[in-house]
Amino acid sequence: MENRKGFKAIAKYLPSSPSKVRPVADLVRNKRYVDAIAILDAMPQKGALLIKKVVKSAAANAMSQNKKLDEEQLVVAQLFVDDGPRMKRVWPRSHGRRDILLKRQCHITVVLDEKGGR
C-alpha cells in the first residue's frame, strides 16, 4: 500500500457479506465525492447505504482537518471491502444432522483525497 496522504474512515464488523458489497464499491471507486454520493443514493442495495455512511464520514474527517477544502475537490481515492469474522450458526436437519450457516461480516475502508493530489 502506498504512503499517500488522504482523509480516511473505517467501518468494521458490518453485517453484510463482502461479496455483496464489493460490486457497489467498484462503481464509486475513483469518482468525485459528489458523484459518488449521487450514485449511492440511487442504488437499492444494502451495501450502498453502508458505503455511503463511510464515505460521508471520511468527508467529515476531511472538512474537520482542513477548513479550506471544498466537497467538489474530494475524490474517492481508495475504497476497500475486506472480510470480517464469520459467525457460525447451526441449523438442525432431519435424521440428527446439521448444517452450518455462516453469517459473514465486512470491513469498509475509504480514503478521500484532493482532486489535484491524484
C-alpha positions, 0 to 999 in steps of 0.5 A: 500500500502506498504512503499517500496522504488522504482523509480516511474512515473505517467501518468494521464488523458490518453485517453484510457479506463482502461479496455483496458489497464489493460490486457497489464499491467498484462503481464509486471507486475513483469518482468525485465525492459528489458523484459518488454520493449521487450514485449511492443514493440511487442504488437499492442495495444494502451495501450502498447505504453502508458505503455511503455512511463511510464515505460521508464520514471520511468527508467529515474527517476531511472538512474537520482537518482542513477548513479550506477544502471544498466537497467538489475537490474530494475524490474517492481515492481508495475504497476497500471491502475486506472480510470480517469474522464469520459467525457460525450458526447451526441449523438442525436437519432431519435424521440428527444432522446439521448444517452450518450457516455462516453469517459473514461480516465486512470491513469498509475502508475509504480514503478521500483525497484532493482532486489535484493530489491524484 
